[in-house]
Amino acid sequence: MNVLRVEHITKTFGTRRVLDDVSFTLAAGECLGLVGISGGGKSTLARIIARLTDCDGGRIVLCGDDRATERDFYRNVQMIFQSPEDSFDPRRTLGTSIAEPIKNFIGGDVRSRVAELLTTVGLPTDYAQRYPRQCSGGECQRAAIARAISIAPKLLICDEATSALDAANTAAIVSLIKTLCTERDIACLFITHDLHLLPRLANRTLVLEDGRLKPLDESDFKEIIALDCTC
């Protein structure tokens, strides 16, 4: 079953067409890697899919429905961002932030659900009482993953979710995301500059080049590394 269908998306900034007739599908439990040079439109595409930015043309179909209400859409699409600590309100504990979507969409025993989620992502349950500033980048990203999966989304969008982490934390977060998506049948769009991560994570990989998508091959691998020093 296709969780996501992206159809003929276009986006222009000024005179530059960043996305040009972009189309792809993403199935339940599948992880799709998306790579390309910096400024090539990867994050713009992610924000369009997440309804954070409007496109100029085309449509996004989630679970067969391109007219889902905002409430249904935001329950089924969750994002994990590049800077873990900045994705949390510094004035609120991690537990409070993780609990918010549960209260809004599910209800029930929220405290127990938060504790269960923290355990799932490899954090002690007492981290619910910690503030983002009291945690490492890797710990904050685990908490961000807990928040993202708290309401059982159909699609997880990871926009450079490991680029701010060291090698050990990167490997652990990639493994965690892969396991959660496989076990919970969550579709995942994983945007990264680190091509070496993709064999461990992605079922397939696409390159965004000159506004268009194509499958990754060896020449693309060398070109992206040569052009983008952040790899």
C-alpha positions in Angstrom: 0.0 0.0 0.0 1.3 3.5 -0.9 1.2 5.7 2.1 2.5 8.7 0.1 2.1 9.7 -3.5 3.8 12.8 -4.7 2.5 13.9 -8.1 4.2 16.5 -10.4 5.3 18.9 -7.7 6.8 22.2 -8.9 8.3 25.1 -6.9 10.0 28.3 -8.0 11.8 30.9 -6.0 12.2 34.0 -8.1 13.5 32.8 -11.4 14.9 29.6 -10.2 12.8 26.4 -10.4 13.9 24.4 -7.4 11.4 21.5 -8.0 10.5 20.5 -11.5 7.7 17.9 -12.0 8.8 15.8 -9.0 6.9 12.6 -8.6 7.4 9.4 -6.5 5.6 7.0 -4.2 6.4 5.6 -0.8 5.0 2.4 0.7 4.2 1.5 4.3 7.3 0.2 6.0 9.6 1.5 3.3 12.4 3.9 3.8 13.3 6.2 0.9 16.6 8.0 0.9 16.8 11.5 -0.7 20.1 13.1 -1.4 21.5 16.0 -3.4 23.7 19.0 -3.1 23.1 21.7 -0.5 20.4 24.2 -1.7 19.1 21.7 -4.2 15.5 21.7 -2.9 15.4 18.6 -0.6 14.2 20.4 2.5 11.7 22.4 0.4 10.3 19.2 -0.9 10.0 17.8 2.7 8.2 21.0 3.8 5.8 20.8 0.9 5.0 17.2 1.7 4.4 18.2 5.4 2.2 21.1 4.4 4.6 23.6 5.9 5.2 25.2 2.5 2.9 25.6 -0.5 3.9 24.2 -3.9 3.3 26.0 -7.2 1.8 22.9 -8.9 1.1 19.2 -8.4 -0.4 17.5 -5.4 0.4 15.4 -2.3 -1.8 12.3 -1.7 -1.6 10.7 1.7 -3.1 7.3 2.2 -5.1 7.7 -1.0 -6.6 11.1 0.1 -5.4 14.5 -1.1 -8.2 16.3 0.8 -7.5 15.1 4.3 -8.4 17.6 7.1 -5.5 19.3 8.8 -6.1 17.3 11.9 -6.0 13.9 10.1 -3.0 15.0 8.0 -0.9 16.2 11.0 -1.7 13.0 12.9 -0.4 10.9 10.1 2.7 13.0 9.1 5.5 13.7 11.6 8.9 15.4 11.1 12.2 14.9 12.8 14.5 17.9 12.3 18.2 18.6 12.0 18.8 20.3 15.4 17.4 18.1 18.1 17.5 20.6 21.0 16.0 23.4 18.9 13.0 21.2 18.1 11.8 21.4 21.7 10.5 24.3 23.7 13.4 25.0 26.2 10.9 26.0 28.9 9.2 22.6 28.9 10.3 19.2 30.0 10.8 16.5 27.4 7.9 14.6 28.9 5.6 17.6 28.5 6.6 18.0 24.9 6.1 14.3 24.1 2.8 14.2 25.9 1.3 17.1 23.9 0.4 15.2 20.7 -0.9 12.3 22.8 -3.3 14.6 24.6 -4.4 16.3 21.4 -5.0 13.1 19.4 -5.3 10.1 21.6 -5.8 10.8 25.3 -5.8 8.1 27.9 -3.0 7.4 30.4 -0.6 10.0 29.0 2.1 9.6 31.7 2.3 5.8 31.1 2.4 6.3 27.4 5.3 8.8 27.7 7.2 6.4 29.9 6.7 3.6 27.4 7.8 5.8 24.5 11.0 6.8 26.3 11.8 3.2 27.0 11.2 2.4 23.3 13.7 4.9 22.1 16.3 3.9 24.7 16.0 6.6 27.3 15.3 6.1 31.0 11.8 7.1 32.0 13.0 9.8 34.4 14.1 11.8 31.3 10.5 12.9 31.1 11.5 15.4 33.9 14.5 16.8 32.1 14.7 19.9 30.0 16.4 19.9 26.5 19.4 21.8 27.8 20.1 18.9 30.3 20.4 16.3 27.5 22.9 15.6 24.8 22.1 15.9 21.1 21.7 12.2 20.8 19.3 12.1 23.8 17.3 15.0 22.5 17.0 13.3 19.1 15.8 10.1 20.7 13.2 12.1 22.6 12.2 13.8 19.3 11.7 10.3 17.8 9.5 9.4 20.8 7.4 12.4 20.2 7.1 11.7 16.5 5.9 8.2 16.9 3.7 8.9 19.9 0.5 9.1 17.8 1.3 6.2 15.4 1.9 8.3 12.2 1.8 6.7 8.7 4.7 8.8 7.4 7.9 10.0 9.1 10.0 12.7 7.5 13.6 12.9 8.7 15.3 16.1 7.4 19.0 15.8 8.1 18.1 14.1 11.4 21.6 12.9 12.1 23.8 15.7 10.7 24.3 17.4 14.1 25.3 14.1 15.8 28.6 12.4 16.3 29.3 9.0 14.5 28.3 6.8 17.4 25.0 8.6 17.9 24.3 8.7 14.2 24.7 5.0 13.9 22.4 4.4 16.9 19.7 6.8 15.6 19.8 5.3 12.1 19.3 1.8 13.6 16.5 3.0 15.8 14.6 4.7 12.9 15.0 1.7 10.7 13.7 -0.7 13.5 10.7 1.5 14.3 9.7 2.0 10.7 10.0 -1.7 9.9 8.2 -2.9 13.1 5.4 -0.3 13.0 5.0 -0.2 9.2 5.8 3.5 9.0 6.9 5.0 5.7 10.0 7.1 6.1 11.5 9.8 3.9 15.1 10.2 5.0 17.0 13.3 3.7 20.7 13.2 4.3 24.1 14.4 3.0 25.8 11.3 4.4 25.5 8.7 1.6 27.3 6.1 3.7 24.2 5.9 5.9 21.9 4.8 3.2 22.9 1.2 2.7 22.0 0.6 6.3 18.7 2.4 6.2 17.1 3.0 2.8 15.3 0.5 0.6 16.0 2.8 -2.3 17.5 6.2 -2.9 16.7 9.1 -5.1 18.8 12.0 -6.1 17.4 15.5 -6.5 19.3 17.1 -9.3 18.4 20.3 -11.2 14.9 20.1 -9.7 14.2 16.5 -10.8 14.5 13.1 -9.2 16.4 10.1 -10.5 17.7 6.9 -8.9 21.1 7.0 -7.3 24.1 5.5 -9.1 27.8 5.5 -8.6 28.5 8.6 -10.6 25.9 10.5 -8.5 27.7 9.3 -5.3 31.0 10.7 -6.5 29.5 14.0 -7.8 27.6 14.8 -4.6 30.7 14.2 -2.4 32.8 16.3 -4.8 30.3 19.2 -4.8 29.1 19.2 -1.2 31.7 19.5 1.5 29.2 18.7 4.2 29.1 15.0 3.2 
